[in-house]
Amino acid sequence: MKSPGFVFYRIILLSFAVVFFFGLAGMLGLVYYYGHDLPRRLDLTNYQPPVVSTVYDVRGRPIGEFYHQRRIVVPLDRVPSHVIQAFLAAEDARFFTHKGVDGFAILRAFFANLRKGGVREGGSTLTQQLVRGFFLTPERTLRRKIREAILAYRVETNHTKEEILHLYLNQVYFGHGNYGIEAASRDYFAKGVESLSVAEAALLAGLPRSPSRSSPYRDFFSATERQRYVLKRMLEEKFLAEAAYQEALHVPIRLTPAPMLNSQIAPHFVEYIRQTIGERYGFDPLLQGGLQIYTSLDASLQLAAQKAVRDGLDEVRLRLRKKTGSADPAKGEVEGALLALDPRTGAVRALVGGYDFSLSEYNRAVQAKRQPGSAFKPIIYSAALESGLSELSVIRDGPLNYRMAPGKYWRPQNYQNRFFGPVTLRSALAHSLNSVAVRLVGRLGVERVIRQARKLGIESPMEKNLSLSLGSSSLSLLELVRAYAVFANGGQLVEPLFVTRVTDRNGKLLEENGPETKQVISPEISYVITDMLKNVVQSGTGRAVAKLGRHVAGKTGTTSEFRDGWFIGYTPALIAGVWVGYDDHRPVGDRETGARTALPIWLGFMTEAGRESGSEDFLVPEGIDWLEVNFKEAGYPVPVFENSLRARIPIVSGSKTAPPPRAKAEADDGDLSSEEADPE
């Protein structure tokens, strides 16, 4: 017969067995009930989280970012040990010993919260936090916690601790749009994760628990309180010695917000890249795929361009206020744009689409179509040179009177309504004589001039009448700069180059672009036009540029009633164009010509841009002959505005040079001075 003690002992054991069995069965039931629809095998090795796409300038400097989540993935071997230890101390000190769920941490958090009368601590492991961010919602329910534990265990069985830590540090949210330790480090301290101090690492490690409440930008006191808690935990877990703890505790935290790249360096350019790449690859890959976009822009030149545009427009606005006594903000301020590119490659080096991107995202360098006025004339003159004329060909500058309809006449005028009689093409272009341009278009034919514009890369619709000679057809600054680049580049048309290379997040090359050129006019014609435009700068409407002290060719442009001001100028290495005007096309102001509004901006930019380039002259092609000319002695017309009677003139071999009037009274085929003055 068994003793009562033995029977009691068996009853106790049986009771424990029953409890254990039903407890285990209940647990398995819960696991099945809450986890049957969860994936059995979780492989996160190939998981690619949304990451930032970055735009770089020509020297590899970041100038823009595109993202849904601002995340920059960093490998674990780049994360210092004290940064890892800060996160372990703050969130999961037993990370390397548990299997996804830490029962000890759960009990500790339970009793801590019981003592404090509320939920102040959590028992979730880093693995649980990771799977919550990947697969679950942040709702606080028993169902979510059980599913979270199940997933955490399954992740731990398929991944090493290092893999999980790598995923966690690149996934966790730090507030202000920053996901992952690298993005947070750059945003809060303007440095990479490898440069974080212990004090800075502790501050960042304290953020994931409550990114908004603990944000140092919103509540610095709360952030540093949480930081001190993390440092204390690092001391308790023996991650820090007492001396290191005391040092980190007293190091002042200096936040250094990272610059808002998209709005500070080249906002209109970066927005143009966003639209271009988004249309090419899709906006989701752009905002989530971690594309690396390398561009032709030079950030140094870009900053010089932005300063020049700001300073120049400030000067124009101040001058206009002094003229009118007031300004109407409702109508908008006078605006401007600048675009610079390398004429040899088409690489866009600087682009300013307006005074302030935050006030207006409208890109006036690319999107706006405005009348170029006299800035269109070099295109006409290039067609005239191709017809066999030269700089020394003579044409009459005099009144014109075109009957448009009964009782309606078009009488193109020169600036200040002055005419100078017979002039050489060289003088006519230098001083932007309108009647000469009209006569040239009349002689060449409108269709011939339009074909010439198309050859030079102008794609906008063009007026098929003589008003084309005065730049009546609207086009973009980009188009006009590209056309002038043909003259700077020996007659070769270049495709504007914005994006040089694009790679994906893994470094795979998606596209690579280089210069695209096409010979559209002869090197000789382009050189003669360049020489004529150098004369514009030396003695004509662009002579203010001469102070630059370099070999420069350029042309001003002003439209009727001073609505648009232009200056396009170039050296052998760089061409830049500037436009100034109102968006609503109203006049800028009396005598606000391109020489007064646009040229000073161009000069301010090129003064800075020219510091790094030489002062080389334009290359002379083989088919150029030279004439040493004394205009007065040879009998050429010398208008009162000419400040030099001698010049060395390039002539295309075989071209027609108009005989000086003294030598021949009647004009031959090369002399345009006998043209009808008043066609009606």
C-alpha positions in Angstrom: 0.0 0.0 0.0 1.3 3.4 -1.1 1.9 6.1 1.5 -0.3 9.2 1.5 2.8 11.3 0.8 3.5 9.4 -2.3 0.0 9.8 -3.6 0.0 13.5 -2.9 3.3 13.8 -4.7 1.9 12.0 -7.8 -1.2 14.2 -7.7 1.1 17.3 -7.7 3.2 16.0 -10.6 0.1 15.0 -12.6 -1.4 18.4 -12.0 1.7 20.1 -13.3 1.8 17.8 -16.3 -1.8 18.6 -17.1 -1.2 22.3 -16.7 1.9 22.1 -18.8 0.2 20.0 -21.4 -2.8 22.3 -21.7 -0.5 25.4 -21.5 1.6 24.0 -24.3 -1.5 23.1 -26.2 -2.9 26.5 -25.7 0.3 28.2 -26.7 0.5 26.0 -29.8 -3.1 26.8 -30.5 -2.4 30.5 -30.2 0.6 30.2 -32.4 -1.4 28.4 -35.0 -4.4 30.7 -34.7 -2.4 33.9 -35.0 0.4 32.6 -37.2 -1.1 30.2 -39.7 -1.3 32.9 -42.3 2.2 34.2 -41.7 5.1 33.1 -43.9 6.9 30.0 -42.6 10.3 31.0 -43.8 11.3 34.6 -43.7 14.3 35.4 -45.9 15.1 39.1 -45.7 18.6 38.8 -47.3 17.4 40.2 -50.6 15.0 42.8 -49.1 15.6 46.2 -50.6 14.1 49.0 -48.6 13.2 52.3 -50.2 16.3 54.4 -50.4 17.2 57.9 -51.5 18.1 58.7 -55.1 20.9 61.2 -55.1 21.9 63.8 -57.8 25.6 64.7 -58.1 27.4 67.5 -59.8 30.3 67.0 -62.3 32.7 66.7 -59.4 30.7 64.2 -57.5 29.2 66.6 -54.9 25.6 65.9 -54.0 23.2 68.6 -55.1 19.8 66.9 -54.8 17.8 64.0 -53.3 14.6 62.3 -54.2 12.8 60.0 -51.8 9.6 58.8 -50.2 11.6 57.7 -47.2 15.0 59.4 -46.6 17.2 56.3 -46.2 20.8 55.8 -47.1 21.8 52.1 -46.6 25.1 51.7 -44.8 26.9 48.3 -44.3 27.3 47.1 -40.8 31.1 47.1 -41.0 30.9 50.9 -41.3 29.0 51.3 -38.1 31.3 51.8 -35.1 31.0 49.5 -32.2 29.9 52.2 -29.8 27.0 53.1 -32.0 25.8 49.5 -32.1 26.3 49.3 -28.3 24.2 52.4 -27.8 21.2 50.8 -29.6 21.6 47.5 -27.8 21.7 49.3 -24.4 18.7 51.4 -25.3 16.5 48.7 -26.9 17.8 45.1 -26.4 20.9 44.4 -24.3 20.4 40.6 -24.5 20.2 40.8 -28.3 23.0 38.2 -28.9 21.5 35.7 -26.5 17.8 35.4 -27.2 16.0 33.8 -30.2 13.8 36.8 -31.1 11.7 37.1 -28.0 13.3 38.0 -24.6 11.1 36.7 -21.7 13.3 38.4 -19.1 13.0 41.8 -20.8 9.2 41.3 -20.9 9.0 40.6 -17.2 11.3 43.5 -16.4 9.2 45.9 -18.5 6.0 44.5 -16.9 7.2 45.2 -13.3 8.7 48.6 -14.3 5.5 49.8 -15.8 3.6 48.5 -12.8 5.8 50.5 -10.5 5.5 53.7 -12.7 1.7 53.3 -13.2 1.8 53.3 -17.0 3.5 52.0 -20.1 7.0 53.5 -19.8 9.1 50.6 -21.0 8.7 47.9 -23.6 10.0 44.4 -23.8 10.3 44.1 -27.5 13.6 43.0 -28.9 15.3 44.6 -31.9 14.1 41.6 -34.0 10.5 42.2 -32.9 10.8 45.9 -33.8 12.2 45.0 -37.2 9.4 42.6 -38.1 6.9 45.1 -36.9 8.2 47.7 -39.2 8.3 45.2 -42.1 5.1 43.2 -41.8 2.8 44.6 -39.1 0.9 47.7 -38.1 1.8 49.6 -35.0 -1.5 48.9 -33.2 -1.2 47.9 -29.5 -3.1 44.6 -29.3 -2.4 41.1 -28.0 -2.9 39.7 -31.5 -0.2 42.0 -33.0 2.2 41.2 -30.1 1.8 37.4 -30.6 2.2 37.6 -34.4 5.2 39.8 -33.8 6.8 37.2 -31.5 6.1 34.5 -34.1 7.7 36.4 -36.9 10.7 37.4 -34.8 11.4 33.8 -34.0 11.2 32.8 -37.6 13.5 35.6 -38.7 16.0 34.6 -36.0 16.1 31.0 -37.4 16.9 32.1 -40.9 19.3 35.0 -40.3 22.4 35.7 -38.3 22.4 38.4 -35.6 24.6 40.6 -37.7 22.2 40.4 -40.6 19.3 41.4 -38.3 21.3 44.2 -36.8 22.2 45.5 -40.3 18.5 45.5 -41.4 17.4 47.1 -38.1 19.9 50.0 -38.3 18.9 50.7 -41.8 15.2 50.4 -41.3 14.3 52.2 -38.1 12.7 55.6 -38.2 14.4 58.6 -36.5 12.0 61.4 -37.2 11.9 64.2 -39.7 11.6 61.8 -42.6 14.9 60.0 -41.7 15.0 56.2 -42.0 18.2 54.4 -41.0 21.2 55.4 -39.0 23.1 57.0 -41.9 20.3 59.4 -42.9 19.7 60.3 -39.3 23.4 61.0 -38.7 23.6 63.2 -41.7 20.5 65.1 -40.9 21.2 65.8 -37.2 24.9 66.1 -37.2 25.9 66.6 -40.9 28.3 63.7 -40.8 28.4 60.0 -41.6 27.7 57.3 -39.0 31.4 56.4 -38.8 32.2 59.9 -37.4 29.6 59.8 -34.5 30.8 60.3 -31.0 29.5 58.3 -28.1 27.3 61.2 -27.0 25.8 61.7 -30.5 25.3 57.9 -30.9 23.4 57.8 -27.6 21.1 60.7 -28.7 20.3 58.9 -31.9 19.7 55.6 -30.1 17.2 57.3 -27.9 15.0 58.5 -30.9 13.4 55.3 -32.3 11.2 54.8 -29.1 9.4 58.1 -29.8 10.9 60.0 -32.8 8.5 62.9 -32.5 8.4 63.4 -28.8 12.2 63.0 -28.4 13.2 65.0 -31.5 16.0 67.4 -30.5 14.7 69.9 -33.0 11.3 70.0 -31.3 12.2 69.3 -27.6 16.0 69.4 -27.0 15.4 68.8 -23.2 13.5 65.6 -23.8 16.0 64.4 -26.3 19.0 64.9 -24.0 17.0 63.3 -21.1 16.6 60.2 -23.2 20.2 60.4 -24.2 21.3 60.4 -20.6 19.2 57.3 -20.0 20.9 55.5 -22.9 24.3 56.5 -21.6 23.4 55.1 -18.2 22.3 51.8 -19.7 25.6 51.6 -21.6 27.4 52.0 -18.3 25.2 49.4 -16.6 25.8 46.9 -19.5 29.5 47.6 -19.2 29.7 49.0 -22.8 31.2 52.1 -21.2 33.7 52.6 -18.4 32.9 55.2 -15.7 35.4 57.7 -17.2 34.0 57.4 -20.7 30.4 57.6 -19.3 31.2 60.8 -17.5 32.9 62.3 -20.5 30.0 61.5 -22.8 27.5 62.8 -20.2 29.1 66.3 -20.2 29.9 66.6 -23.9 27.7 69.4 -25.3 25.5 68.3 -28.2 25.7 70.5 -31.2 23.1 69.9 -33.9 24.2 70.6 -37.4 21.2 70.3 -39.7 22.2 69.1 -43.2 21.5 71.6 -45.9 18.3 71.1 -47.9 20.0 70.2 -51.1 17.0 70.4 -53.4 16.3 74.0 -52.5 19.7 75.5 -51.9 22.3 74.6 -54.5 20.5 74.3 -57.9 16.7 74.0 -57.3 15.5 74.6 -60.8 18.2 72.3 -62.3 17.4 69.5 -59.7 13.7 69.8 -60.5 14.4 69.5 -64.2 16.4 66.3 -63.4 13.5 65.0 -61.3 11.1 65.4 -64.2 13.5 64.0 -66.8 14.5 60.9 -64.8 11.0 60.3 -63.5 9.6 60.3 -67.0 12.5 58.0 -68.2 12.5 55.4 -65.4 9.2 56.0 -63.5 8.7 58.1 -60.4 8.5 55.1 -58.0 12.1 53.9 -58.9 13.2 57.5 -58.7 11.7 58.0 -55.2 12.5 54.6 -53.8 15.1 52.9 -55.9 18.3 54.6 -54.8 19.3 55.8 -58.3 22.7 57.6 -58.5 22.3 60.4 -61.0 25.5 62.1 -62.2 25.1 65.4 -64.0 27.2 68.0 -65.9 26.4 70.8 -63.4 29.3 72.5 -61.6 28.2 73.5 -58.2 30.8 76.2 -57.9 29.6 77.8 -61.1 26.0 77.3 -60.1 26.5 79.2 -56.8 28.2 82.0 -58.8 25.3 82.1 -61.2 22.7 82.3 -58.5 24.5 85.1 -56.8 24.9 87.0 -60.1 21.2 86.6 -60.9 20.1 87.7 -57.4 22.5 90.7 -57.3 21.5 91.7 -60.8 17.8 91.5 -60.3 18.1 93.3 -57.0 19.8 96.2 -58.8 17.1 96.2 -61.5 14.3 96.1 -59.0 15.8 98.9 -56.9 16.2 101.0 -60.1 12.6 100.4 -61.1 11.3 101.4 -57.6 13.3 104.6 -57.8 11.7 105.3 -61.2 8.1 104.6 -60.2 8.3 105.4 -56.5 6.6 102.1 -55.6 6.1 98.6 -56.7 2.9 96.4 -56.9 3.8 93.0 -55.3 0.5 91.6 -56.6 1.8 92.0 -60.2 5.1 90.2 -59.4 8.7 91.4 -59.5 10.9 91.5 -62.5 12.5 88.0 -63.0 15.5 86.6 -64.7 17.2 83.4 -65.8 20.7 82.2 -66.6 22.0 79.2 -68.4 25.7 78.3 -69.0 27.1 75.4 -70.9 30.4 74.1 -72.3 30.1 74.9 -76.1 32.4 72.0 -77.0 30.4 69.3 -75.2 27.0 70.8 -74.5 27.5 70.1 -70.8 25.2 72.4 -68.8 27.4 73.9 -66.1 24.9 76.3 -64.4 21.1 76.9 -64.6 19.1 79.5 -62.7 15.4 79.5 -63.5 14.4 82.5 -61.5 15.1 84.7 -58.5 13.8 82.3 -55.8 12.7 78.7 -56.3 10.6 78.8 -53.1 8.5 81.6 -54.6 8.3 80.3 -58.1 9.3 76.8 -59.4 8.8 78.1 -63.0 12.0 77.4 -64.9 12.5 80.4 -67.1 15.7 79.1 -68.5 14.0 76.0 -70.1 10.2 76.5 -70.0 9.7 80.1 -70.8 9.4 81.2 -74.5 10.2 84.9 -75.0 11.0 87.1 -78.0 14.8 87.3 -78.4 14.8 90.7 -80.1 18.2 91.7 -81.5 19.7 88.6 -79.9 18.3 86.7 -82.9 20.4 88.8 -85.4 23.5 86.6 -85.4 21.4 83.8 -86.9 20.4 86.1 -89.7 24.0 87.3 -90.3 25.2 83.7 -90.4 22.8 83.0 -93.2 24.0 86.2 -95.0 27.6 85.0 -94.7 26.7 81.6 -96.1 25.2 83.4 -99.1 28.6 84.8 -99.9 28.7 88.1 -98.0 31.3 89.2 -95.5 31.8 91.6 -92.6 32.8 94.3 -95.1 29.6 94.0 -97.3 27.8 97.3 -97.3 24.1 97.8 -96.8 22.0 100.9 -96.2 20.7 101.8 -92.8 17.6 103.9 -93.5 13.9 104.2 -92.8 11.6 101.4 -94.1 7.9 101.6 -94.6 5.9 98.4 -95.2 2.2 98.5 -96.1 0.6 95.7 -94.1 -3.1 96.5 -94.9 -5.0 99.5 -96.2 -4.0 102.4 -93.8 -1.7 100.2 -91.8 2.1 100.4 -92.0 5.0 98.7 -90.4 8.0 101.1 -89.9 10.8 99.3 -88.1 13.0 101.7 -86.2 16.5 101.6 -84.7 17.1 102.4 -81.1 16.4 106.2 -80.5 15.1 106.4 -84.1 18.6 107.1 -85.6 19.8 106.0 -89.0 23.3 106.1 -90.4 23.1 105.5 -94.1 25.5 103.0 -95.8 27.2 100.7 -93.2 29.2 97.5 -93.2 27.6 94.3 -91.8 30.3 94.5 -89.2 29.1 97.9 -87.9 25.4 97.0 -88.4 25.7 94.0 -86.1 27.9 95.7 -83.5 25.3 98.4 -83.1 22.2 96.3 -83.6 20.7 98.3 -86.5 17.2 97.0 -87.1 16.7 98.3 -90.6 19.8 96.4 -91.8 18.5 93.1 -90.3 15.1 93.7 -92.0 16.8 94.3 -95.3 19.0 91.2 -94.9 16.0 89.0 -94.3 14.2 90.6 -97.2 17.2 89.8 -99.5 17.7 86.3 -98.1 14.1 85.3 -97.8 12.2 84.4 -94.6 12.3 80.7 -95.4 16.1 80.8 -95.8 16.4 82.4 -92.3 14.1 79.9 -90.7 16.1 77.0 -92.2 19.2 78.6 -90.8 17.6 78.8 -87.3 16.5 75.2 -87.5 20.1 74.2 -88.5 21.3 76.0 -85.3 19.0 73.9 -83.1 16.0 76.3 -82.7 12.8 74.2 -82.6 10.1 76.6 -81.5 7.6 77.8 -84.1 8.8 80.8 -86.1 7.0 83.8 -87.7 7.0 83.5 -91.5 7.3 87.3 -92.1 9.8 90.1 -92.0 9.2 90.7 -88.3 11.4 87.6 -87.8 14.3 89.9 -88.5 13.7 91.7 -85.2 13.3 88.6 -83.1 9.5 88.4 -83.0 9.4 84.6 -82.7 9.4 83.4 -79.1 12.0 80.8 -78.0 13.7 79.6 -74.9 16.9 80.7 -73.3 18.2 77.1 -73.7 17.5 77.2 -77.5 19.2 80.6 -78.0 22.3 79.6 -76.0 22.5 76.3 -77.9 22.4 78.2 -81.2 25.2 80.6 -80.2 27.2 77.6 -79.1 27.5 76.6 -82.7 29.5 79.8 -83.4 31.7 79.1 -80.4 32.3 75.5 -81.4 33.5 75.8 -85.0 30.1 75.3 -86.5 29.1 72.2 -84.6 25.7 71.9 -83.0 25.8 70.2 -79.6 23.0 68.5 -77.7 22.5 70.1 -74.2 23.9 67.5 -71.8 22.3 67.4 -68.3 22.7 63.8 -67.2 26.1 62.0 -67.8 25.5 58.7 -66.0 22.8 56.9 -64.0 23.4 53.8 -61.9 21.0 51.8 -59.7 21.5 51.2 -55.9 23.9 48.3 -56.6 26.1 50.3 -59.0 24.7 48.8 -62.2 25.0 51.2 -65.1 21.6 52.2 -66.4 22.8 54.9 -68.9 25.8 56.9 -69.8 25.8 60.0 -72.0 28.5 61.9 -73.7 28.8 64.8 -76.2 26.6 64.6 -79.3 27.8 67.0 -82.0 26.8 67.6 -85.6 28.5 70.0 -88.1 25.8 72.3 -89.3 27.7 75.3 -90.6 31.4 75.7 -91.7 34.1 76.5 -89.2 34.9 79.5 -91.3 31.4 81.0 -91.1 31.2 80.3 -87.4 34.6 82.1 -86.9 33.5 85.2 -88.8 30.3 85.4 -86.8 32.4 85.1 -83.6 34.7 87.9 -84.8 31.7 90.1 -85.5 30.4 89.3 -82.0 33.8 90.1 -80.5 33.4 93.5 -82.2 30.0 93.9 -80.5 31.8 93.5 -77.2 34.8 95.7 -78.1 32.9 98.7 -79.6 29.2 98.0 -79.8 26.2 97.5 -77.6 28.0 94.9 -75.4 31.2 97.0 -74.8 30.6 96.9 -71.0 31.9 93.3 -71.2 35.3 94.5 -72.3 36.2 95.1 -68.7 36.3 91.3 -68.3 39.7 91.4 -70.0 39.3 88.2 -71.9 38.5 87.1 -75.5 34.7 87.3 -75.5 32.0 87.3 -78.2 28.4 88.3 -77.4 25.2 90.0 -78.3 22.6 92.0 -76.5 18.9 91.8 -77.2 16.0 94.0 -76.4 12.4 93.6 -77.5 9.7 96.3 -78.2 8.8 98.5 -75.3 11.7 97.0 -73.3 9.7 93.8 -72.4 12.7 91.5 -72.6 16.4 92.0 -72.0 19.0 89.5 -73.2 22.7 89.0 -73.3 24.4 85.9 -74.8 28.1 85.8 -74.6 30.9 83.2 -74.8 34.5 82.4 -74.5 36.1 79.3 -76.1 35.4 77.3 -73.0 32.0 78.6 -71.7 28.9 80.2 -73.1 26.2 81.8 -70.9 22.9 83.4 -71.7 20.8 85.7 -69.5 17.2 86.9 -69.8 15.4 89.5 -67.8 11.7 90.5 -67.9 8.3 90.2 -66.3 6.4 86.9 -66.5 3.3 88.7 -67.7 5.2 90.3 -70.6 4.7 93.9 -69.4 7.5 96.4 -70.2 10.3 96.4 -67.7 10.8 100.1 -67.9 12.0 103.0 -70.2 15.5 102.4 -71.5 15.8 99.1 -69.6 17.7 97.4 -72.5 19.5 94.1 -72.5 22.7 96.0 -71.9 21.3 97.5 -68.7 19.4 94.5 -67.3 20.9 91.2 -68.6 24.5 92.1 -69.4 25.5 93.0 -65.8 24.2 89.7 -64.6 26.3 87.9 -67.3 29.3 89.9 -66.4 29.0 89.2 -62.7 28.7 85.5 -63.4 31.6 85.3 -66.0 33.9 87.4 -63.7 33.6 84.6 -61.2 33.5 81.7 -63.7 36.5 82.9 -65.5 38.8 82.6 -62.5 39.5 78.9 -63.2 39.8 79.1 -67.0 42.4 80.6 -69.2 42.2 83.5 -71.5 42.8 81.7 -74.8 41.5 83.1 -78.0 39.2 81.3 -80.5 40.9 79.0 -82.9 41.2 80.3 -86.5 40.1 77.7 -89.1 42.2 77.1 -92.2 39.8 78.7 -94.7 40.1 82.2 -93.4 41.9 85.1 -95.2 42.8 88.3 -93.4 42.4 91.9 -94.5 44.2 94.7 -92.8 41.7 97.6 -93.3 41.8 101.3 -92.8 38.1 102.0 -93.3 38.4 105.7 -94.1 41.3 105.4 -96.4 39.8 102.5 -98.3 36.5 104.4 -98.7 34.3 102.3 -96.5 31.4 104.1 -94.7 32.4 105.0 -91.2 29.4 105.8 -89.1 29.8 108.3 -86.3 29.6 105.5 -83.6 32.8 103.8 -84.9 35.6 104.3 -82.4 38.3 102.6 -84.6 39.3 103.2 -88.2 41.5 100.2 -88.4 40.7 96.5 -88.1 42.0 93.1 -89.1 39.1 91.5 -90.7 38.6 87.7 -91.3 37.2 86.8 -94.7 36.0 83.4 -95.7 38.0 82.4 -98.7 35.9 83.0 -101.8 33.3 85.2 -100.2 32.2 88.5 -101.8 33.4 91.7 -100.2 31.5 94.8 -101.1 33.8 97.3 -103.0 34.2 100.6 -101.1 31.8 103.3 -102.5 34.7 105.5 -103.4 36.1 102.8 -105.7 32.8 102.1 -107.4 29.7 104.3 -107.5 27.3 101.6 -108.8 26.7 98.6 -106.6 27.5 95.2 -108.0 26.2 91.8 -106.7 28.3 92.1 -103.6 27.1 95.6 -102.7 23.8 95.8 -100.9 23.7 99.6 -100.6 21.4 100.1 -103.7 18.5 98.1 -102.1 15.1 99.7 -102.3 14.7 101.8 -99.2 10.9 102.1 -98.9 9.1 98.9 -100.2 5.4 99.4 -99.9 
